Amino acid sequence: MELGRADLISRARAGDGEAFRALTEPHRRELQVHCYRMLGSFQDAEDALQDTLLATWRGLGGFEGRASLRTWLYRIATNRCLDALRSASRRPAKEWDIPGVEPPEPTRLGEIVWLEPYPDALLEGAINLPLGPEARYEQRESVSLAFVTALQVLPPRQIAVLILRDVLGFHADEVADMLDTTVESVKSALKRARAGLQRRRLTAADREAPPAAGSPAEDAIVARFVSAYESADIDGLVVLLTDDVFMSMPPLPLEYEGRDVVARFCADVFGAGRRFDLVPTRANGQPAFGTYLRASTGIRHGTGLFVLTLAGDRICAMTRFENSVLPSFGLPRSLPRLRKPE
């Protein structure tokens, strides 16, 4: 253990809070993203991170330095998340409650209704870290909504093993030590997790890659979407969608697959003269927008957050979240009246 680190640990064990922060702060964001991948919820991830830091503070006396501090922190965080997955009653599905709008019959009812988006602003410094030699996923893909959603279908132990091995690249023996199990058990869980994830992601493998984040190609699609959505131009929206575009709305269980039914849903939302303004942000490495309904008073009320998944120059998925997520993105619950030009 390097001298500086050993000194910080010694001081932290003696109750020095500044030394403890100096030890843990460099890992804070990556640990929060790890908890998010496991739990699929931004708020749950923040709670798990706080539990992890508290357990680390209390357990520092037992840290023997056989593994790195980072590995030890991942051990604690992973087990806190496993406890949460096993014991917590996940948020229930909600019913449609937008007055005056009757949505079309859903294509299916979703399995995953507790998903929350993750603000890109908090990804900086958390996903551009050197990975272990066995990592199989590009870091931005591993925070995408499609990937995080697919993880949530797996059993808790499989989620943990797949993230630790294939996303972060820890060796099998390190993962076995983190989970207090055998290398053979880790290998077996990883094999099942990969198979389960593959079944969920077959269609994604056939799609064109999305344009690079912030590229002119991405900007062009986003600008066309904003223009069509804000003007309630259904035809303009339809040409942006892939034939198999998928729309989900956690915590509502309603899911829609296919261009026609998604267009019908949007037409219903725009019915009765409802018009929206979009405020751009980013979530899970993807373009996102706070949606604000224009009221007769001129005030625009936040109704939710849209996250777009792109494939080539088209939109292949739209995920709508409730307005409760807006503060996590630094977005207000409402926008002031538009000032009329002088």
PyMOL commands that set and color helices and strands:
alter all, ss='L'
color gray80, all
select helices_A, chain A and resi 3-13+17-39+42-62+69-87+120-122+141-143+145-152+156-167+172-178+183-205+216-230+234-238+259-273+323-329
alter helices_A, ss='H'
color red, helices_A
select strands_A, chain A and resi 108-109+241-249+252-257+276-283+286-294+300-311+314-322+334-335
alter strands_A, ss='S'
color yellow, strands_A
deselect
rebuild
show_as cartoon
